[in-house]
Amino acid sequence: MKTLLSYCVILAGIFNSDFSAAQNVMTNNDSIFNPRLKFNSGLKVNLGGPALFLSLSGNRFVTNKSQIEAGLGVYGLFAGYKHHWNGDEQKNRTVYSGASFVWNLYMLDYHDEGSEEHWLDNNYVLYLPGLGINYIGKRGFSFNAEIALRFGLKYMVRYPLWIGVGIGWQFIKSDLI
């Protein structure tokens, strides 16, 4: 728990940092822009995803290809990184993969022979979105869908193949902090 809290504190510091040198690559022409640089911070609601069923997360594009995300869900919290493979292109859609470290309050899907469900008993999961698609609209609307693998760090998970969908809003750099 202390390790996850440490990761969250580090991510909070990164969210508040200013990466203006990497993000001043935008052109002045509004018709040609990199949405990951213009809308660098966001909030979204996730269905499925790292924290099982429902979660709220905040994200930040550190560069046009690198995104960090942290969230709180009904069953846990998570922090992770996503790499947008074609993030340097001036397109609204990118393909990404990544990794998240998840701590689940209640692991209803752990499978351990001879025992039932586990409460607060080392419920750590590595969540690996192997293939995801991200869309950011011209005004900040955000949507993503991903297929991921989940690995329990102590117990085997019952459903290792998982999907996630996120809908939210990305904010222009000057709108926040």
Buried (B, 14 or more C-beta within 10 A) or exposed (E): EEEBEEBBEEBEEEBEEEBEEBBEEBEEEEEEBBBBBBBBBBBBBBBBBBBBEEBBBBBBBBBBBBBBBBBEBEBBBBBBBBBBEEBBBEEBBBEBBBBBBBBBBBBEBBEBEEEEEBEEEEBBBBBBBEEBEBBBEEEBBBBBBBBBEBEBEEBEBEEBEBEBBBEBBBBEBEEBE
